[in-house]
Amino acid sequence: MEHKARGQIFYEEDGNAIKRTVEVKSLGGNETVGASAYKSLCNGKADAPSFDEFYDISGTLACINQHSFERVALQFPDEMLGDAYEVSRLLSEGSKSSVFILGDTSYGSCCVDEVAGGHLNAQLIVHYGRSCLSRTSRIPVYYVFGRASIDTEDITQQMRDRFSDDNVTVFYDLLYEYAVEKMKERLSDRENIRWTRVKRGLCQPENGQPSTTSQIASQETCGKEGCCQSDAPRQAPTVNHDNRPDGLFGRTIDEDIDWYNAEAQDGRKILWIGQEGVTLNNIIMSLNRSKIYSYSPITRQLREEGVTVNRSLMKRYNLIQQVMDAQSVGIVVGTLGVGGYLKVIDQLKRWIRAADKKLYTFIVGKLNIAKMANFAEIDVFVLVACPENSLVDSRDFYKPIVTPFEVQIALQRGKEWSGKYVTDFSQVLRDAREETPSRDDDEDEDEMRFSIAEGRLKPNPKAQKSTERQDEMSLTERSQQNQLVSSWSHAGQVLAKRDYRGLEMNVGETVVQKATQGMSGLPMVYTKEKTEE
């Protein structure tokens, strides 16, 4: 290893560069990713749970041993990675299973990473931390939410004072799920207060119980021979079919009403216990006809929410108009683990093709501005993701990003927006009709339509495409000698309009140069540069 003074070159040997430790700040602020989430949340508090209680070690071991899982994958968010080794050690010592810690997921940490679990041939995934509670596709999952401190006496007293006679339905952050029974006991005399439930235990995948555990991992592999397969004998899990996330935002409600019906929401009151975040935003948007209240266990304040909900809905309505005006639509796959994601992609394709819009599908992992800017010719993107990650503020993106529900409103014939809003694409699938022609099927091809987004008259998309083939690679003409005269493709048309079309071959126009020896060594300082020093 060699260190130079300031202003000069600094380099290390190859092995040291690979082993170098880098500290990264966690999402929480000052704590590093390697810090213990248990200590940061519970240290020094009188009512702090034990490490076993915080990570539900006993419950997890009971699940593993009861179902004889032999390969278990643990999925941690960044802020809990500091405790991953200790949790893994305790689970390994308490069972006969091979326990693995999954790396960083390609999508949101709230979703179960079934692809990584499939690479390890996992029979069970234990998911830690915040979760969208979306049903998985192939592998059973056991949820461990963690715990955060809450003053149950204060919240129950404020609920008594604020909701003396009014009916109220209570949603809560999963960190406070452990305290719900205690709060219900304190309010047992109040029948006007109804609580949502999160079903605990082993959760059934969306495709039903596999006949053998070897089928769990084989349903999706990386494609490399031997990578995702194992010859080790495994026992099929016994899964409780009724114990799975369902209902609204993965929570079940005793009331027999359609929560997505705008009229059913009128006059209802909703209480959210937890901090501001994506789940609260989903509740405000989806239950926009109800009065929303929130209680923060940190500040101990109970307040009414939803002041800006109308403005947010107006922005989303503008996105619906942009979907109507779009000529090309990109479907962005934002999850590979949420049950039913392939079905909703197929449904979106039917809607888009029926509306005579050009269709492209992308898998880009986690969204960022730079990635999406590579597809400048796409007019609008539709993100297929879990409810927690579906609502994207696309102000900083070059093109708008919408949800499957907004595409349904824009393109499905006879579908009008009643004011309700849906972030869960499984609900979109349930609402979809069997026949999905575009809303323009009955319109004249020469008819003009007014674009609210652009504020002007625009031709019907069918009129613009009346002379084009829907098949992007279809041949349009053949000569008498059966030779290709002309062809048309949307991708080729887009490429022709670009100023830069990539590296050009220029065969026969470039002088051939003799190959020369290049530099060698690490990019931070090459071998020749070391010698010059």
VEXMARPA-296971 format. One record per residue (C-alpha): y, x, z; residue number from 1; residue in three letters. Coordinates in steps of 0.02 Angstrom, whole numbers, always signed. Last residue first. Layout:
[[Y; X; Z]; NUM; "ALA"],
...
END
This chain:
[[+443; +319; -515]; 533; "GLU"],
[[+400; +345; -698]; 532; "GLU"],
[[+215; +346; -655]; 531; "THR"],
[[+226; +178; -568]; 530; "LYS"],
[[+318; +105; -718]; 529; "GLU"],
[[+176; +158; -832]; 528; "LYS"],
[[+49; +71; -721]; 527; "THR"],
[[+144; -94; -723]; 526; "TYR"],
[[+247; -164; -579]; 525; "VAL"],
[[+256; -347; -527]; 524; "MET"],
[[+146; -393; -676]; 523; "PRO"],
[[-1; -294; -604]; 522; "LEU"],
[[-77; -157; -712]; 521; "GLY"],
[[-78; -123; -899]; 520; "SER"],
[[+54; -106; -1035]; 519; "MET"],
[[+17; -124; -1221]; 518; "GLY"],
[[-71; -9; -1344]; 517; "GLN"],
[[-17; -42; -1523]; 516; "THR"],
[[-85; -154; -1662]; 515; "ALA"],
[[-25; -109; -1837]; 514; "LYS"],
[[+98; -234; -1909]; 513; "GLN"],
[[+68; -348; -2059]; 512; "VAL"],
[[+230; -402; -2141]; 511; "VAL"],
[[+254; -591; -2129]; 510; "THR"],
[[+267; -704; -2281]; 509; "GLU"],
[[+83; -712; -2330]; 508; "GLY"],
[[+44; -846; -2200]; 507; "VAL"],
[[+203; -913; -2121]; 506; "ASN"],
[[+102; -970; -1967]; 505; "MET"],
[[+239; -1069; -1880]; 504; "GLU"],
[[+253; -1071; -1691]; 503; "LEU"],
[[+301; -1241; -1622]; 502; "GLY"],
[[+385; -1388; -1707]; 501; "ARG"],
[[+566; -1357; -1658]; 500; "TYR"],
[[+695; -1471; -1739]; 499; "ASP"],
[[+585; -1623; -1709]; 498; "ARG"],
[[+591; -1770; -1829]; 497; "LYS"],
[[+432; -1718; -1919]; 496; "ALA"],
[[+337; -1713; -1754]; 495; "LEU"],
[[+379; -1895; -1718]; 494; "VAL"],
[[+317; -1949; -1889]; 493; "GLN"],
[[+158; -1848; -1867]; 492; "GLY"],
[[+125; -1931; -1698]; 491; "ALA"],
[[+155; -2104; -1773]; 490; "HIS"],
[[+33; -2072; -1914]; 489; "SER"],
[[+48; -2108; -2099]; 488; "TRP"],
[[-50; -2052; -2250]; 487; "SER"],
[[-10; -2019; -2432]; 486; "SER"],
[[-97; -1982; -2597]; 485; "VAL"],
[[-272; -1943; -2536]; 484; "LEU"],
[[-388; -1921; -2684]; 483; "GLN"],
[[-508; -2055; -2747]; 482; "ASN"],
[[-478; -2002; -2928]; 481; "GLN"],
[[-391; -2169; -2958]; 480; "GLN"],
[[-268; -2126; -2819]; 479; "SER"],
[[-284; -2178; -2638]; 478; "ARG"],
[[-150; -2254; -2528]; 477; "GLU"],
[[-118; -2300; -2344]; 476; "THR"],
[[-249; -2199; -2251]; 475; "LEU"],
[[-267; -2241; -2066]; 474; "SER"],
[[-236; -2106; -1936]; 473; "MET"],
[[-119; -2200; -1816]; 472; "GLU"],
[[-216; -2362; -1832]; 471; "ASP"],
[[-86; -2498; -1817]; 470; "GLN"],
[[-40; -2477; -1999]; 469; "ARG"],
[[+142; -2489; -2044]; 468; "GLU"],
[[+233; -2609; -2160]; 467; "THR"],
[[+254; -2749; -2033]; 466; "SER"],
[[+303; -2625; -1898]; 465; "LYS"],
[[+488; -2662; -1884]; 464; "GLN"],
[[+457; -2848; -1904]; 463; "ALA"],
[[+327; -2844; -1765]; 462; "LYS"],
[[+452; -2755; -1650]; 461; "PRO"],
[[+572; -2903; -1672]; 460; "ASN"],
[[+738; -2837; -1730]; 459; "PRO"],
[[+872; -2796; -1601]; 458; "LYS"],
[[+1030; -2888; -1551]; 457; "LEU"],
[[+1141; -2797; -1426]; 456; "ARG"],
[[+1171; -2768; -1240]; 455; "GLY"],
[[+1055; -2617; -1225]; 454; "GLU"],
[[+956; -2673; -1071]; 453; "ALA"],
[[+982; -2859; -1107]; 452; "ILE"],
[[+909; -2838; -1281]; 451; "SER"],
[[+939; -2993; -1386]; 450; "PHE"],
[[+801; -3038; -1508]; 449; "ARG"],
[[+805; -3050; -1697]; 448; "MET"],
[[+676; -3153; -1793]; 447; "GLU"],
[[+612; -3081; -1957]; 446; "ASP"],
[[+432; -3071; -1897]; 445; "GLU"],
[[+440; -3252; -1841]; 444; "ASP"],
[[+384; -3278; -1661]; 443; "GLU"],
[[+217; -3351; -1606]; 442; "ASP"],
[[+135; -3183; -1568]; 441; "ASP"],
[[+293; -3111; -1487]; 440; "ASP"],
[[+237; -3137; -1306]; 439; "ARG"],
[[+95; -3017; -1335]; 438; "SER"],
[[-83; -3080; -1339]; 437; "PRO"],
[[-180; -3064; -1176]; 436; "THR"],
[[-333; -3176; -1175]; 435; "GLU"],
[[-430; -3167; -1012]; 434; "GLU"],
[[-273; -3194; -910]; 433; "ARG"],
[[-209; -3066; -788]; 432; "ALA"],
[[-174; -3122; -610]; 431; "ASP"],
[[-327; -3037; -535]; 430; "ARG"],
[[-290; -2878; -631]; 429; "LEU"],
[[-110; -2876; -568]; 428; "VAL"],
[[-177; -2899; -391]; 427; "GLN"],
[[-285; -2744; -416]; 426; "SER"],
[[-126; -2657; -477]; 425; "PHE"],
[[-49; -2664; -303]; 424; "ASP"],
[[+141; -2649; -318]; 423; "THR"],
[[+174; -2833; -346]; 422; "VAL"],
[[+345; -2918; -348]; 421; "TYR"],
[[+384; -3102; -334]; 420; "LYS"],
[[+546; -3169; -408]; 419; "GLY"],
[[+467; -3295; -526]; 418; "SER"],
[[+458; -3174; -672]; 417; "TRP"],
[[+388; -3260; -824]; 416; "GLU"],
[[+217; -3233; -902]; 415; "LYS"],
[[+187; -3347; -1052]; 414; "GLY"],
[[+137; -3203; -1163]; 413; "ARG"],
[[+100; -3041; -1071]; 412; "GLN"],
[[+219; -2903; -1126]; 411; "LEU"],
[[+366; -2887; -1007]; 410; "ALA"],
[[+293; -2969; -851]; 409; "ILE"],
[[+130; -2873; -870]; 408; "GLN"],
[[+222; -2709; -902]; 407; "VAL"],
[[+321; -2738; -741]; 406; "GLU"],
[[+159; -2770; -645]; 405; "PHE"],
[[+83; -2609; -714]; 404; "PRO"],
[[+229; -2511; -636]; 403; "THR"],
[[+376; -2428; -723]; 402; "VAL"],
[[+439; -2251; -754]; 401; "ILE"],
[[+603; -2239; -852]; 400; "PRO"],
[[+637; -2090; -966]; 399; "LYS"],
[[+736; -1931; -933]; 398; "TYR"],
[[+689; -1931; -749]; 397; "PHE"],
[[+824; -1914; -616]; 396; "ASP"],
[[+850; -2101; -598]; 395; "ARG"],
[[+663; -2134; -605]; 394; "SER"],
[[+644; -2193; -425]; 393; "ASP"],
[[+456; -2211; -424]; 392; "VAL"],
[[+371; -2364; -348]; 391; "LEU"],
[[+185; -2339; -380]; 390; "SER"],
[[+150; -2206; -249]; 389; "ASN"],
[[+109; -2311; -94]; 388; "GLU"],
[[+35; -2452; -199]; 387; "PRO"],
[[-95; -2332; -275]; 386; "CYS"],
[[-64; -2264; -448]; 385; "ALA"],
[[-57; -2314; -631]; 384; "VAL"],
[[+117; -2261; -688]; 383; "LEU"],
[[+192; -2342; -843]; 382; "VAL"],
[[+303; -2227; -946]; 381; "PHE"],
[[+445; -2283; -1061]; 380; "VAL"],
[[+518; -2228; -1228]; 379; "ASP"],
[[+398; -2084; -1262]; 378; "ILE"],
[[+475; -1962; -1387]; 377; "GLU"],
[[+535; -1843; -1249]; 376; "ALA"],
[[+360; -1803; -1189]; 375; "PHE"],
[[+389; -1631; -1113]; 374; "ASN"],
[[+521; -1705; -998]; 373; "ALA"],
[[+382; -1786; -897]; 372; "MET"],
[[+319; -1619; -834]; 371; "LYS"],
[[+492; -1551; -792]; 370; "ALA"],
[[+545; -1706; -695]; 369; "ILE"],
[[+395; -1707; -579]; 368; "ASN"],
[[+240; -1814; -562]; 367; "LEU"],
[[+85; -1754; -471]; 366; "LYS"],
[[-65; -1737; -586]; 365; "GLY"],
[[-23; -1741; -772]; 364; "VAL"],
[[-152; -1858; -847]; 363; "ILE"],
[[-72; -1941; -998]; 362; "PHE"],
[[-116; -2089; -1110]; 361; "THR"],
[[-20; -2134; -1269]; 360; "TYR"],
[[+15; -2304; -1347]; 359; "LEU"],
[[+126; -2358; -1490]; 358; "LYS"],
[[+190; -2534; -1472]; 357; "LYS"],
[[+128; -2680; -1576]; 356; "ASP"],
[[+139; -2804; -1429]; 355; "ALA"],
[[-50; -2832; -1437]; 354; "ALA"],
[[-71; -2643; -1424]; 353; "ARG"],
[[+31; -2635; -1264]; 352; "ILE"],
[[-56; -2783; -1180]; 351; "TRP"],
[[-230; -2723; -1226]; 350; "ARG"],
[[-192; -2545; -1170]; 349; "LYS"],
[[-127; -2609; -1004]; 348; "LEU"],
[[-291; -2703; -975]; 347; "GLN"],
[[-393; -2546; -1012]; 346; "ASP"],
[[-285; -2447; -890]; 345; "ILE"],
[[-307; -2585; -760]; 344; "VAL"],
[[-496; -2575; -777]; 343; "LYS"],
[[-498; -2385; -764]; 342; "LEU"],
[[-398; -2392; -601]; 341; "TYR"],
[[-518; -2519; -524]; 340; "GLY"],
[[-555; -2426; -363]; 339; "GLY"],
[[-427; -2293; -317]; 338; "VAL"],
[[-499; -2120; -343]; 337; "GLY"],
[[-434; -2046; -505]; 336; "LEU"],
[[-251; -2082; -472]; 335; "THR"],
[[-83; -2064; -559]; 334; "GLY"],
[[-141; -2091; -737]; 333; "VAL"],
[[+19; -2100; -840]; 332; "VAL"],
[[+13; -2231; -978]; 331; "ILE"],
[[+145; -2185; -1108]; 330; "GLY"],
[[+232; -2322; -1207]; 329; "VAL"],
[[+309; -2308; -1381]; 328; "SER"],
[[+426; -2433; -1463]; 327; "GLN"],
[[+514; -2486; -1303]; 326; "ALA"],
[[+630; -2638; -1303]; 325; "ASP"],
[[+516; -2750; -1198]; 324; "MET"],
[[+480; -2606; -1078]; 323; "VAL"],
[[+668; -2578; -1062]; 322; "GLN"],
[[+690; -2759; -1012]; 321; "GLN"],
[[+561; -2739; -874]; 320; "ILE"],
[[+656; -2586; -813]; 319; "LEU"],
[[+813; -2693; -796]; 318; "ASN"],
[[+713; -2811; -687]; 317; "TYR"],
[[+667; -2663; -575]; 316; "ARG"],
[[+850; -2622; -552]; 315; "LYS"],
[[+889; -2804; -512]; 314; "MET"],
[[+748; -2805; -384]; 313; "LEU"],
[[+825; -2653; -298]; 312; "SER"],
[[+995; -2737; -290]; 311; "ARG"],
[[+918; -2893; -217]; 310; "ASN"],
[[+825; -2790; -86]; 309; "VAL"],
[[+983; -2703; -25]; 308; "THR"],
[[+1003; -2796; +141]; 307; "VAL"],
[[+815; -2809; +166]; 306; "GLY"],
[[+798; -2759; +348]; 305; "GLU"],
[[+834; -2843; +515]; 304; "GLU"],
[[+834; -2733; +670]; 303; "ARG"],
[[+726; -2684; +819]; 302; "LEU"],
[[+778; -2519; +898]; 301; "GLN"],
[[+666; -2412; +1007]; 300; "ARG"],
[[+737; -2253; +927]; 299; "THR"],
[[+566; -2168; +912]; 298; "ILE"],
[[+455; -2324; +911]; 297; "PRO"],
[[+563; -2394; +768]; 296; "SER"],
[[+551; -2582; +752]; 295; "TYR"],
[[+577; -2668; +585]; 294; "SER"],
[[+622; -2843; +532]; 293; "TYR"],
[[+596; -2926; +362]; 292; "ILE"],
[[+650; -3103; +323]; 291; "LYS"],
[[+539; -3171; +186]; 290; "SER"],
[[+579; -3201; +2]; 289; "ARG"],
[[+564; -3015; -38]; 288; "ASN"],
[[+384; -3003; +21]; 287; "LEU"],
[[+331; -2878; -114]; 286; "SER"],
[[+493; -2776; -115]; 285; "MET"],
[[+521; -2769; +74]; 284; "ILE"],
[[+335; -2740; +110]; 283; "ILE"],
[[+325; -2602; -20]; 282; "ASN"],
[[+480; -2518; +52]; 281; "ASN"],
[[+403; -2527; +226]; 280; "LEU"],
[[+246; -2441; +160]; 279; "THR"],
[[+348; -2309; +68]; 278; "VAL"],
[[+445; -2254; +221]; 277; "GLY"],
[[+555; -2305; +366]; 276; "GLU"],
[[+471; -2279; +534]; 275; "GLN"],
[[+348; -2392; +622]; 274; "GLY"],
[[+318; -2570; +678]; 273; "ILE"],
[[+359; -2690; +535]; 272; "TRP"],
[[+396; -2871; +579]; 271; "LEU"],
[[+388; -3009; +449]; 270; "ILE"],
[[+471; -3180; +461]; 269; "LYS"],
[[+430; -3327; +350]; 268; "ARG"],
[[+558; -3454; +290]; 267; "GLY"],
[[+508; -3444; +108]; 266; "ASP"],
[[+357; -3332; +80]; 265; "GLN"],
[[+242; -3470; +17]; 264; "ALA"],
[[+369; -3512; -118]; 263; "GLU"],
[[+365; -3334; -186]; 262; "ALA"],
[[+175; -3333; -201]; 261; "ASN"],
[[+117; -3153; -175]; 260; "TYR"],
[[+68; -3192; +5]; 259; "TRP"],
[[-52; -3327; -52]; 258; "ASP"],
[[-92; -3416; +110]; 257; "ILE"],
[[-242; -3434; +227]; 256; "ASP"],
[[-169; -3348; +379]; 255; "GLU"],
[[-290; -3230; +467]; 254; "ASP"],
[[-218; -3075; +382]; 253; "ILE"],
[[-312; -2923; +321]; 252; "THR"],
[[-229; -2755; +289]; 251; "ARG"],
[[-256; -2641; +140]; 250; "GLY"],
[[-77; -2669; +79]; 249; "PHE"],
[[-111; -2858; +81]; 248; "LEU"],
[[-294; -2908; +88]; 247; "GLY"],
[[-432; -2780; +77]; 246; "ASP"],
[[-489; -2616; +154]; 245; "PRO"],
[[-677; -2614; +186]; 244; "ARG"],
[[-796; -2669; +322]; 243; "ASN"],
[[-880; -2820; +243]; 242; "ASP"],
[[-1004; -2720; +139]; 241; "HIS"],
[[-1060; -2616; +289]; 240; "ASN"],
[[-1135; -2461; +213]; 239; "VAL"],
[[-1307; -2391; +243]; 238; "THR"],
[[-1305; -2221; +162]; 237; "PRO"],
[[-1444; -2162; +44]; 236; "ALA"],
[[-1534; -2009; +106]; 235; "GLN"],
[[-1520; -1843; +19]; 234; "ARG"],
[[-1643; -1719; -53]; 233; "PRO"],
[[-1559; -1556; -109]; 232; "ALA"],
[[-1564; -1533; -297]; 231; "ASP"],
[[-1375; -1530; -311]; 230; "SER"],
[[-1258; -1572; -454]; 229; "GLN"],
[[-1070; -1554; -468]; 228; "CYS"],
[[-1061; -1378; -537]; 227; "CYS"],
[[-1236; -1366; -613]; 226; "GLY"],
[[-1179; -1394; -791]; 225; "GLU"],
[[-991; -1407; -804]; 224; "LYS"],
[[-926; -1581; -844]; 223; "GLY"],
[[-814; -1598; -691]; 222; "CYS"],
[[-919; -1738; -623]; 221; "THR"],
[[-898; -1924; -595]; 220; "GLU"],
[[-1040; -2047; -566]; 219; "GLN"],
[[-1153; -1902; -518]; 218; "SER"],
[[-1071; -1882; -347]; 217; "ALA"],
[[-1119; -2052; -280]; 216; "ILE"],
[[-1278; -2068; -380]; 215; "GLN"],
[[-1362; -1932; -277]; 214; "SER"],
[[-1329; -2042; -125]; 213; "THR"],
[[-1458; -2165; -185]; 212; "THR"],
[[-1445; -2350; -225]; 211; "SER"],
[[-1255; -2342; -220]; 210; "PRO"],
[[-1171; -2480; -119]; 209; "GLN"],
[[-1037; -2571; -217]; 208; "GLY"],
[[-922; -2515; -359]; 207; "ASN"],
[[-768; -2528; -248]; 206; "GLU"],
[[-830; -2406; -118]; 205; "PRO"],
[[-874; -2475; +55]; 204; "GLN"],
[[-776; -2417; +206]; 203; "CYS"],
[[-861; -2342; +359]; 202; "LEU"],
[[-772; -2390; +518]; 201; "GLY"],
[[-610; -2480; +550]; 200; "ARG"],
[[-539; -2638; +474]; 199; "LYS"],
[[-350; -2640; +482]; 198; "VAL"],
[[-288; -2804; +550]; 197; "ARG"],
[[-125; -2901; +530]; 196; "THR"],
[[-58; -2983; +686]; 195; "TRP"],
[[+8; -3158; +710]; 194; "ARG"],
[[+146; -3204; +832]; 193; "ILE"],
[[+178; -3392; +851]; 192; "ASN"],
[[+31; -3407; +971]; 191; "GLU"],
[[+128; -3315; +1106]; 190; "ARG"],
[[+27; -3317; +1268]; 189; "ASP"],
[[-75; -3164; +1216]; 188; "SER"],
[[+84; -3061; +1198]; 187; "LEU"],
[[+40; -2923; +1323]; 186; "ARG"],
[[-140; -2929; +1264]; 185; "GLU"],
[[-85; -2914; +1083]; 184; "LYS"],
[[+16; -2758; +1125]; 183; "MET"],
[[-136; -2676; +1205]; 182; "LYS"],
[[-245; -2722; +1056]; 181; "GLU"],
[[-117; -2647; +936]; 180; "VAL"],
[[-106; -2478; +1023]; 179; "ALA"],
[[-238; -2387; +919]; 178; "TYR"],
[[-156; -2446; +758]; 177; "GLU"],
[[+4; -2354; +802]; 176; "TYR"],
[[-18; -2208; +681]; 175; "LEU"],
[[-70; -2337; +549]; 174; "LEU"],
[[+108; -2401; +538]; 173; "ASP"],
[[+118; -2584; +582]; 172; "TYR"],
[[+127; -2758; +507]; 171; "PHE"],
[[+164; -2909; +617]; 170; "VAL"],
[[+176; -3088; +554]; 169; "THR"],
[[+309; -3196; +635]; 168; "VAL"],
[[+321; -3381; +673]; 167; "ASN"],
[[+484; -3421; +759]; 166; "ASP"],
[[+489; -3488; +938]; 165; "ASP"],
[[+544; -3341; +1046]; 164; "SER"],
[[+548; -3211; +909]; 163; "PHE"],
[[+691; -3096; +962]; 162; "ARG"],
[[+670; -3098; +1152]; 161; "ASP"],
[[+480; -3097; +1155]; 160; "ARG"],
[[+474; -2964; +1020]; 159; "MET"],
[[+595; -2856; +1120]; 158; "GLN"],
[[+480; -2870; +1271]; 157; "GLN"],
[[+327; -2825; +1168]; 156; "THR"],
[[+413; -2672; +1094]; 155; "ILE"],
[[+472; -2606; +1263]; 154; "ASP"],
[[+306; -2628; +1354]; 153; "GLU"],
[[+208; -2549; +1212]; 152; "THR"],
[[+311; -2390; +1218]; 151; "ASP"],
[[+239; -2295; +1070]; 150; "ILE"],
[[+171; -2118; +1051]; 149; "SER"],
[[+89; -2068; +888]; 148; "ALA"],
[[-96; -2065; +846]; 147; "ARG"],
[[-208; -2003; +707]; 146; "GLY"],
[[-261; -2110; +559]; 145; "PHE"],
[[-445; -2066; +543]; 144; "VAL"],
[[-524; -2159; +397]; 143; "TYR"],
[[-708; -2148; +349]; 142; "TYR"],
[[-741; -2154; +162]; 141; "VAL"],
[[-889; -2203; +54]; 140; "PRO"],
[[-894; -2119; -119]; 139; "ILE"],
[[-887; -2210; -286]; 138; "ARG"],
[[-729; -2307; -325]; 137; "SER"],
[[-624; -2304; -167]; 136; "THR"],
[[-530; -2454; -97]; 135; "ARG"],
[[-348; -2419; -67]; 134; "SER"],
[[-302; -2396; +115]; 133; "LEU"],
[[-134; -2316; +66]; 132; "CYS"],
[[-168; -2184; +198]; 131; "SER"],
[[-68; -2080; +320]; 130; "ARG"],
[[-174; -1953; +415]; 129; "GLY"],
[[-354; -1898; +395]; 128; "TYR"],
[[-485; -1951; +267]; 127; "HIS"],
[[-668; -1917; +305]; 126; "VAL"],
[[-762; -1914; +140]; 125; "ILE"],
[[-947; -1955; +140]; 124; "LEU"],
[[-1097; -1912; +30]; 123; "GLN"],
[[-1012; -1759; -43]; 122; "ALA"],
[[-1079; -1678; -202]; 121; "ASN"],
[[-950; -1542; -179]; 120; "LEU"],
[[-875; -1576; -350]; 119; "HIS"],
[[-886; -1762; -309]; 118; "GLY"],
[[-777; -1738; -155]; 117; "GLY"],
[[-646; -1652; -262]; 116; "ALA"],
[[-649; -1799; -383]; 115; "VAL"],
[[-653; -1927; -241]; 114; "GLU"],
[[-487; -1870; -169]; 113; "ASP"],
[[-448; -2018; -55]; 112; "VAL"],
[[-269; -2072; -82]; 111; "CYS"],
[[-131; -2048; +49]; 110; "CYS"],
[[-121; -1863; +2]; 109; "SER"],
[[-40; -1913; -163]; 108; "GLY"],
[[-112; -1838; -322]; 107; "TYR"],
[[-195; -1674; -372]; 106; "SER"],
[[-263; -1652; -195]; 105; "THR"],
[[-242; -1488; -103]; 104; "ASP"],
[[-406; -1415; -44]; 103; "GLY"],
[[-551; -1508; +35]; 102; "LEU"],
[[-627; -1447; +198]; 101; "ILE"],
[[-817; -1447; +194]; 100; "PHE"],
[[-948; -1498; +324]; 99; "VAL"],
[[-1134; -1472; +297]; 98; "SER"],
[[-1215; -1601; +410]; 97; "SER"],
[[-1334; -1575; +556]; 96; "LYS"],
[[-1211; -1651; +678]; 95; "SER"],
[[-1108; -1611; +833]; 94; "GLY"],
[[-1083; -1426; +796]; 93; "GLU"],
[[-1024; -1460; +619]; 92; "SER"],
[[-907; -1599; +674]; 91; "LEU"],
[[-829; -1490; +809]; 90; "LEU"],
[[-807; -1342; +692]; 89; "ARG"],
[[-728; -1448; +555]; 88; "SER"],
[[-603; -1522; +678]; 87; "VAL"],
[[-559; -1348; +741]; 86; "GLU"],
[[-538; -1280; +565]; 85; "TYR"],
[[-432; -1426; +505]; 84; "ALA"],
[[-309; -1422; +651]; 83; "ASP"],
[[-172; -1325; +561]; 82; "GLY"],
[[-204; -1426; +404]; 81; "LEU"],
[[-130; -1581; +485]; 80; "MET"],
[[+46; -1573; +409]; 79; "GLU"],
[[-23; -1534; +237]; 78; "ASP"],
[[-130; -1691; +229]; 77; "PRO"],
[[-314; -1670; +274]; 76; "PHE"],
[[-471; -1718; +178]; 75; "GLN"],
[[-639; -1678; +259]; 74; "LEU"],
[[-796; -1679; +151]; 73; "ALA"],
[[-967; -1720; +224]; 72; "VAL"],
[[-1135; -1668; +152]; 71; "ARG"],
[[-1292; -1718; +248]; 70; "GLU"],
[[-1249; -1896; +294]; 69; "PHE"],
[[-1383; -1964; +410]; 68; "SER"],
[[-1308; -2140; +420]; 67; "HIS"],
[[-1302; -2147; +611]; 66; "GLN"],
[[-1268; -1961; +626]; 65; "ASN"],
[[-1114; -1961; +515]; 64; "ILE"],
[[-1043; -2123; +586]; 63; "CYS"],
[[-1070; -2070; +768]; 62; "ALA"],
[[-994; -1900; +730]; 61; "LEU"],
[[-838; -1984; +659]; 60; "THR"],
[[-821; -2098; +810]; 59; "GLY"],
[[-838; -1953; +932]; 58; "SER"],
[[-714; -1842; +839]; 57; "ILE"],
[[-581; -1978; +825]; 56; "ASP"],
[[-448; -1850; +775]; 55; "TYR"],
[[-322; -1899; +910]; 54; "PHE"],
[[-458; -1955; +1030]; 53; "GLU"],
[[-552; -1790; +1024]; 52; "ASP"],
[[-390; -1690; +1039]; 51; "PHE"],
[[-348; -1792; +1194]; 50; "SER"],
[[-220; -1930; +1187]; 49; "PRO"],
[[-42; -1905; +1252]; 48; "ALA"],
[[+17; -2033; +1379]; 47; "ASP"],
[[+114; -1908; +1482]; 46; "ALA"],
[[+185; -1816; +1334]; 45; "LYS"],
[[+197; -1626; +1340]; 44; "GLY"],
[[+114; -1593; +1173]; 43; "ASN"],
[[+67; -1751; +1078]; 42; "CYS"],
[[+148; -1748; +907]; 41; "LEU"],
[[+180; -1561; +881]; 40; "SER"],
[[+22; -1512; +975]; 39; "LYS"],
[[-91; -1627; +874]; 38; "TYR"],
[[-11; -1576; +710]; 37; "ALA"],
[[-57; -1396; +747]; 36; "SER"],
[[+46; -1269; +648]; 35; "ALA"],
[[-22; -1190; +489]; 34; "GLY"],
[[+90; -1298; +380]; 33; "VAL"],
[[+242; -1230; +469]; 32; "THR"],
[[+340; -1336; +592]; 31; "GLU"],
[[+528; -1348; +564]; 30; "ASN"],
[[+534; -1504; +455]; 29; "GLY"],
[[+398; -1635; +447]; 28; "GLY"],
[[+348; -1606; +268]; 27; "LEU"],
[[+283; -1435; +317]; 26; "SER"],
[[+372; -1270; +291]; 25; "LYS"],
[[+267; -1137; +205]; 24; "VAL"],
[[+212; -972; +280]; 23; "GLU"],
[[+136; -850; +155]; 22; "VAL"],
[[-13; -740; +198]; 21; "THR"],
[[-53; -597; +76]; 20; "ARG"],
[[-239; -586; +37]; 19; "LYS"],
[[-218; -584; -153]; 18; "ILE"],
[[-78; -455; -151]; 17; "ALA"],
[[-176; -349; -27]; 16; "ASN"],
[[-326; -344; -144]; 15; "GLY"],
[[-225; -288; -295]; 14; "ASP"],
[[-131; -146; -208]; 13; "GLU"],
[[+47; -179; -156]; 12; "GLU"],
[[+217; -168; -237]; 11; "TYR"],
[[+402; -150; -197]; 10; "PHE"],
[[+522; -76; -324]; 9; "ILE"],
[[+691; -11; -268]; 8; "GLN"],
[[+849; -98; -209]; 7; "GLY"],
[[+796; -94; -28]; 6; "ARG"],
[[+679; +51; +9]; 5; "ALA"],
[[+505; +57; -63]; 4; "LYS"],
[[+341; +2; +16]; 3; "HIS"],
[[+173; +65; -42]; 2; "GLU"],
[[+0; +0; +0]; 1; "MET"],
END
